[in-house]
Amino acid sequence: MTKAELIEEIAEKLNESKKSVTPVVEEVFSSIEGALAKGEKCTFVGFGVFEVKDRAAREGRNPQDPSKIVKIPAKKVPVFRPGKALKEKVLKTKKKK
């Protein structure tokens, strides 16, 4: 699902125009991005948690020349952990197929 498809689906369910739903969806994403940029955790009960984790520095290999070792610096990465309700819904959907 793309952002445009999400906007369209929400607009249909709420009997609203896409034009009126778009700023709301944009603001939701913007708020999550802003919180993650500050290092805050975004918890949505039943859905999941967006948070920032520290990834340690490590050594990697160049796939074109495995003899060369490359240093990969430490960095912060956004991660998503699904909640229990979301996991259960996905599992139910898979079993029906």
N, CA and C of each residue as an Amber inpcrd file, in Angstrom:
protein
   291
   0.8460000  -1.1800000   0.0000000   0.0000000   0.0000000   0.0000000
   0.8880000   1.2380000   0.0000000   0.5760000   2.1620000  -0.8530000
   1.3120000   3.4240000  -0.9160000   0.5790000   4.4850000  -0.0890000
   1.2270000   5.6260000   0.0840000   0.5950000   6.7190000   0.8300000
  -0.6770000   7.1770000   0.1140000  -0.6200000   7.2460000  -1.2170000
  -1.7900000   7.6670000  -2.0000000  -2.9460000   6.6770000  -1.8260000
  -2.6370000   5.3890000  -1.8070000  -3.6750000   4.3760000  -1.6110000
  -4.2570000   4.4600000  -0.2020000  -3.4160000   4.7470000   0.7790000
  -3.8850000   4.9110000   2.1490000  -4.8450000   6.0980000   2.2440000
  -4.4710000   7.2030000   1.6420000  -5.3250000   8.4090000   1.6420000
  -6.6630000   8.1000000   0.9790000  -6.6150000   7.4010000  -0.1490000
  -7.8390000   7.0580000  -0.8730000  -8.7520000   6.1590000  -0.0350000
  -8.1700000   5.1670000   0.6210000  -8.9680000   4.2460000   1.4400000
  -9.6110000   4.9520000   2.6280000  -8.8470000   5.8080000   3.2990000
  -9.3900000   6.5540000   4.4390000 -10.5020000   7.4900000   3.9760000
 -10.2870000   8.1640000   2.8580000 -11.2970000   9.0860000   2.3230000
 -12.6020000   8.3460000   2.0190000 -12.5060000   7.1490000   1.4320000
 -13.7000000   6.3580000   1.1220000 -14.4280000   5.9440000   2.3980000
 -13.6730000   5.4610000   3.3930000 -14.2900000   4.9840000   4.6350000
 -14.9580000   6.1040000   5.4250000 -14.4090000   7.3120000   5.3340000
 -14.9630000   8.4460000   6.0890000 -15.8990000   9.3150000   5.2540000
 -16.1200000   8.9400000   4.0040000 -16.9380000   9.7360000   3.0840000
 -16.4430000  11.1780000   3.0090000 -15.1420000  11.3220000   2.9190000
 -14.5070000  12.6350000   2.8110000 -13.7600000  12.7010000   1.4830000
 -13.3520000  13.9010000   1.1090000 -12.5560000  14.0390000  -0.1120000
 -11.1030000  13.7010000   0.1900000 -10.3940000  13.2720000  -0.8390000
  -8.9650000  12.9750000  -0.6700000  -8.2260000  14.2400000  -0.2600000
  -8.6910000  15.3660000  -0.7630000  -8.0510000  16.6480000  -0.4680000
  -8.1250000  16.9830000   1.0250000  -9.2150000  16.6040000   1.6760000
  -9.3450000  16.9020000   3.1090000  -8.6100000  15.8840000   3.9840000
  -8.4110000  14.6710000   3.4790000  -7.7440000  13.6250000   4.2470000
  -6.2180000  13.7320000   4.1340000  -5.7310000  14.2060000   2.9940000
  -4.2880000  14.2650000   2.7410000  -3.4960000  14.9970000   3.8210000
  -3.8970000  16.2040000   4.2600000  -3.1060000  16.8870000   5.2890000
  -3.0590000  16.1220000   6.6220000  -4.1100000  15.3950000   6.9360000
  -4.1420000  14.6330000   8.1850000  -3.1230000  13.4970000   8.1220000
  -3.1320000  12.7530000   7.0160000  -2.1920000  11.6390000   6.8530000
  -0.7600000  12.1720000   6.8350000  -0.5330000  13.2580000   6.1160000
   0.8000000  13.8650000   6.0620000   1.2750000  14.2710000   7.4490000
   0.3650000  14.8300000   8.2510000   0.7270000  15.2730000   9.5990000
   1.0390000  14.0970000  10.5150000   0.3210000  12.9900000  10.3560000
   0.6060000  11.7950000  11.1590000   2.0330000  11.3290000  10.8820000
   2.3740000  11.1990000   9.6000000   3.7340000  10.7690000   9.2480000
   4.7740000  11.7760000   9.7200000   4.4840000  13.0350000   9.5640000
   5.4080000  14.0920000   9.9760000   5.6390000  14.0620000  11.4900000
   4.5770000  13.8270000  12.2460000   4.7000000  13.7650000  13.7090000
   5.5430000  12.5740000  14.1450000   5.3510000  11.4320000  13.4920000
   6.1540000  10.2470000  13.8150000   7.6210000  10.5130000  13.4730000
   7.8690000  11.0770000  12.2920000   9.2480000  11.4100000  11.8830000
   9.8960000  12.3620000  12.8730000   9.1550000  13.3940000  13.2890000
   9.6830000  14.3780000  14.2260000  10.0440000  13.7670000  15.5640000
   9.1740000  12.8940000  16.0550000   9.4430000  12.2390000  17.3390000
  10.6740000  11.3460000  17.2420000  10.7920000  10.5890000  16.1550000
  11.9590000   9.7180000  15.9730000  13.2360000  10.5320000  15.8350000
  13.1560000  11.6700000  15.1610000  14.3300000  12.5400000  15.0030000
  14.8180000  13.0540000  16.3590000  13.8910000  13.2330000  17.3120000
  14.2480000  13.6680000  18.6690000  14.7010000  12.5010000  19.5420000
  14.6070000  11.2800000  19.0020000  14.9940000  10.0950000  19.7660000
  13.8690000   9.5390000  20.6210000  12.6530000  10.0180000  20.3990000
  11.5020000   9.5500000  21.1770000  10.9160000   8.2800000  20.5720000
  10.1790000   7.5510000  21.3850000   9.5110000   6.3260000  20.9620000
   8.0490000   6.6590000  20.6570000   7.4930000   6.0730000  19.5970000
   6.0810000   6.2540000  19.2570000   5.3690000   4.9250000  19.4620000
   4.5100000   4.8600000  20.4550000   3.8150000   3.6240000  20.7860000
   2.3440000   3.7360000  20.4110000   1.8710000   2.7840000  19.6270000
   0.4670000   2.7100000  19.2330000  -0.0450000   1.3480000  19.7120000
  -0.7600000   1.3520000  20.8310000  -1.2130000   0.1240000  21.4710000
  -2.0100000  -0.7220000  20.4700000  -1.6390000  -1.9740000  20.3650000
  -2.3060000  -2.8970000  19.4550000  -1.7100000  -2.8930000  18.0560000
  -1.0100000  -1.8320000  17.6940000  -0.4150000  -1.7470000  16.3620000
   1.0810000  -2.0190000  16.4130000   1.8100000  -1.2210000  17.1950000
   3.2410000  -1.4420000  17.3040000   3.9830000  -0.2280000  17.8160000
   5.3080000  -0.3230000  17.7740000   6.1730000   0.7240000  18.3060000
   7.2140000   1.1140000  17.2570000   7.3250000   2.4080000  17.0140000
   8.3950000   2.9530000  16.1910000   9.4180000   3.5240000  17.1570000
  10.6940000   3.1810000  16.9790000  11.7290000   3.7300000  17.8420000
  13.0570000   3.7950000  17.0970000  14.0230000   4.4700000  17.7190000
  15.3550000   4.5960000  17.1400000  16.3030000   3.7230000  17.9550000
  17.0830000   2.9150000  17.2600000  18.0620000   2.0530000  17.9280000
  19.4570000   2.4130000  17.4490000  20.4310000   2.2020000  18.3180000
  21.8340000   2.4170000  17.9500000  22.3750000   1.1400000  17.3230000
  22.9820000   1.2840000  16.1620000  23.6360000   0.1420000  15.5230000
  25.1320000   0.3260000  15.7250000  25.7930000  -0.6540000  16.3060000
  27.2210000  -0.5730000  16.6360000  28.0880000  -0.5690000  15.3720000
  29.2780000   0.0020000  15.5060000  30.2470000  -0.0290000  14.4070000
  30.6540000  -1.4870000  14.1920000  30.9560000  -1.8180000  12.9430000
  31.3500000  -3.1920000  12.6480000  32.2120000  -3.2270000  11.3980000
  32.7430000  -4.3890000  11.1310000  33.5250000  -4.5730000   9.9240000
  32.7100000  -5.3860000   8.9360000  32.7990000  -5.0230000   7.6610000
  32.0940000  -5.7460000   6.6150000  33.0700000  -6.0820000   5.5000000
  32.6070000  -6.8300000   4.5430000  33.4470000  -7.2010000   3.4010000
  32.8510000  -6.6410000   2.1270000  33.7240000  -6.2580000   1.2240000
  33.3140000  -5.7870000  -0.0850000  32.8570000  -7.0120000  -0.8830000
  31.5920000  -7.0640000  -1.3410000  31.1160000  -8.2480000  -2.0500000
  31.8500000  -8.4920000  -3.3830000  32.3900000  -7.4300000  -3.9830000
  33.1150000  -7.6030000  -5.2420000  34.5420000  -8.0910000  -5.0140000
  35.0910000  -7.8020000  -3.8380000  36.4350000  -8.2510000  -3.4980000
  36.4480000  -8.6400000  -2.0230000  36.0500000  -9.8780000  -1.6920000
  35.9200000 -10.3020000  -0.2910000  37.1910000 -10.1740000   0.5490000
  38.3290000  -9.9870000  -0.0850000  39.5610000  -9.8440000   0.6990000
  39.6650000  -8.4590000   1.3350000  38.9070000  -7.5010000   0.8420000
  38.9280000  -6.1380000   1.3860000  37.9240000  -6.0070000   2.5220000
  38.4080000  -5.5470000   3.6600000  37.5500000  -5.3170000   4.8200000
  37.2030000  -3.8330000   4.8760000  35.9250000  -3.5550000   5.0860000
  35.4320000  -2.1780000   5.1320000  34.9170000  -1.8960000   6.5420000
  35.2750000  -0.7420000   7.0930000  34.7570000  -0.3510000   8.4040000
  33.4110000   0.3450000   8.2010000  32.4010000  -0.1630000   8.8940000
  31.0640000   0.4220000   8.8260000  30.8470000   1.1700000  10.1410000
  30.6190000   2.4960000  10.0670000  30.4940000   3.2870000  11.2970000
  29.1910000   3.0080000  12.0530000  29.2030000   3.3420000  13.3410000
  27.9980000   3.2320000  14.1660000  26.9810000   4.2510000  13.6670000
  25.7120000   3.9150000  13.8100000  24.6720000   4.8580000  13.4000000
  23.3700000   4.5480000  14.1130000  22.4460000   5.4750000  14.0080000
  21.1100000   5.2980000  14.5770000  20.1750000   4.9110000  13.4330000
  19.2920000   3.9400000  13.6910000  18.3640000   3.4890000  12.6600000
  16.9440000   3.4130000  13.2240000  15.9390000   3.7860000  12.4170000
  14.5590000   3.6380000  12.8740000  14.1360000   2.1750000  12.7460000
  13.3900000   1.6890000  13.7330000  12.8910000   0.3200000  13.7030000
  11.4110000   0.3030000  14.0810000  10.7230000  -0.7430000  13.6440000
   9.3140000  -0.9250000  13.9760000   9.1470000  -2.3160000  14.5780000
   8.4870000  -2.3810000  15.7230000   8.1580000  -3.6540000  16.3510000
   6.6420000  -3.7900000  16.3590000   6.0990000  -4.7710000  15.6650000
   4.6430000  -4.9220000  15.6430000   4.0950000  -5.3170000  16.9990000
   2.8860000  -4.8490000  17.2910000   2.2100000  -5.1910000  18.5350000
   1.5200000  -6.5380000  18.4370000   1.0530000  -7.0240000  19.5550000
   0.4220000  -8.3460000  19.6300000  -0.7930000  -8.4480000  18.7060000
  -1.6650000  -7.4460000  18.7260000  -2.8840000  -7.4840000  17.9080000
  -2.5420000  -7.5190000  16.4170000  -1.5390000  -6.7580000  16.0050000
  -1.1330000  -6.7500000  14.5990000  -0.5510000  -8.1040000  14.1980000
   0.2840000  -8.6790000  15.0600000   0.8630000  -9.9980000  14.7780000
  -0.2440000 -11.0380000  14.6090000  -1.2210000 -11.0110000  15.5220000
  -2.3100000 -11.9780000  15.4580000  -3.1320000 -11.8120000  14.1880000
  -3.3850000 -10.5640000  13.7930000  -4.1710000 -10.3100000  12.5830000
  -3.4280000 -10.8110000  11.3430000  -2.1310000 -10.6050000  11.2920000
  -1.3260000 -11.0660000  10.1600000  -1.3120000 -12.5940000  10.1190000
  -1.1770000 -13.2290000  11.2760000  -1.1750000 -14.6910000  11.3220000
  -2.5130000 -15.2710000  10.8650000  -3.6190000 -14.6620000  11.2680000
  -4.9440000 -15.1200000  10.8430000  -5.0980000 -14.9830000   9.3460000
  -4.5880000 -13.8740000   8.7770000  -4.6810000 -13.6330000   7.3450000
  -3.8880000 -14.6770000   6.5720000  -2.7160000 -15.0390000   7.0710000
  -1.8730000 -16.0310000   6.3960000  -2.5340000 -17.4100000   6.4040000
  -3.1860000 -17.7800000   7.5000000  -3.7850000 -19.0980000   7.6150000
  -4.9470000 -19.2750000   6.6370000  -5.6650000 -18.1890000   6.3120000
  -6.8170000 -18.2800000   5.4210000  -6.4200000 -18.5850000   3.9830000
  -5.1980000 -18.2390000   3.6020000  -4.7420000 -18.4500000   2.2230000
  -4.4910000 -19.8710000   1.9780000
